[in-house]
Amino acid sequence: MPSAPRARRATSQPVQYLVPSLVAGVVGLALNAFLVLGDLVATDRTWGYTAIGAWFVAGIVGVIALGWYFREQNKRRGAGFFSTVGWKKAVAYLTYAVLCGAIIWSAVSIALWVSKW
């Protein structure tokens, strides 16, 4: 006996997959803020290590975690009816902005440190 066709539900952006990227971006921004607002100067070895750590967390870990989000979003788009939700789109753009800000700020901090050698 054939089974009845399943009803397809509308899916939307998997916003929970953005959490690791957003956290990585915030950690990167916090480390950079520690550099700028703390007592360190660009000639300190700790400055460079902290800036590299901020770049690694935001640039490597954050972007890899962002790949998980895009993989799941593409899977949902291909599975059937996909609906874009405004607040989820805003969270995604916020995550992109935080990651970009953390990556660029940490790259500038690394450049300041390297230029003082």
N, C-alpha and C positions, 0 to 999 in steps of 0.2 A: 504494500500500500504506500503510494508516494506521500511524502510529507507535504504539509501546506507550506506555501512560500513564506519566508520570514519577512516581517515588516522591517524596512530599513529605517534606522534612526538618523536624524541629521547629526553630523559631527562638526566640531569647531576646533580652533587652535588648542593644542595641548599645553596650556599655560603652565602646568605643573613641571614640565620639562625645562622651563626657563629659570626655575629657582636656582639650580647650581650655577648657571652662568651669571645670574644677577648677584648671587652671594660672592662669586669670584671677583666680579667687577667692583663690588663695594669693598671687599678686602684690599684690592689693588688701590682703590682711591684712599682708603684709610692708611695704608702704608705710605703712600705718597704724601698725604697730609701730615703724617708723623715726621717725614723728612723736612718738609717746609716749615712746619710749626714748631718742631722740636729744636734742640740745641745743636744738632749736627750741622756740619758745613760740608760742601761738596768735595773737600779734600780728605775727609775721613773715609777710612776703609768701610766702616759700617754703612755710610751713605750708599756706596756702590752696591754692597751686598743686599741692602734693603731695596734699592731701586731694581736690581735684577730680580729679586724675589717678587716684587710687585708686578714686574713685567711678565714673569713666568706664570704667576697665579692668574692674572687677567688675560694675558696673551695666549698662553698655551692651554691651561686648564679651562678657562672660561670659553674659549673658542671651540675646543673639543666638546665641551658640554653643550654648546650651542648647536653643534652638529647633531646631537641626539634629538634636540627639538625639531630641527628641520627634517630629520629622517622620519620621525613620528608624524609630523604635519603632512609630509608627502604621502605617507601610508594612508592617512585619513582622507586626504584629497582623492586618492585613487580608489578608495573603497566604496565610494558612493556619494550621497548628497552631503556637501560640505558648506557650512555657513560661517561667514566671518562675523565675529562678535566684536563690537567696538572697544570695550574695555580690555579685551584680551589682546587686541591689536596695539592698544596703547601700552600695555605691559611689555609687549615684544619690542616696541620702539624705545621704551625706557631702558630695557635691557641692552639693546644695541648701543644706545647713547652712553650708558654707564661703562660698558666694556670699551668702547672707543676712547672715551675720556681717560680711563685708567691706563690703557695701552699707550696712548700718546703722552700722557703725563709722565709715566714711568720711562718711556723712551727719552724724553727730554731730561729727566733726572739722570739717566745713565750717561747721556751725552755731556751733561755738566760735570759729572764725575770723571769721565774719560778725558775731558779737555783740561782738567787740573793736574794730570800726571806730569 
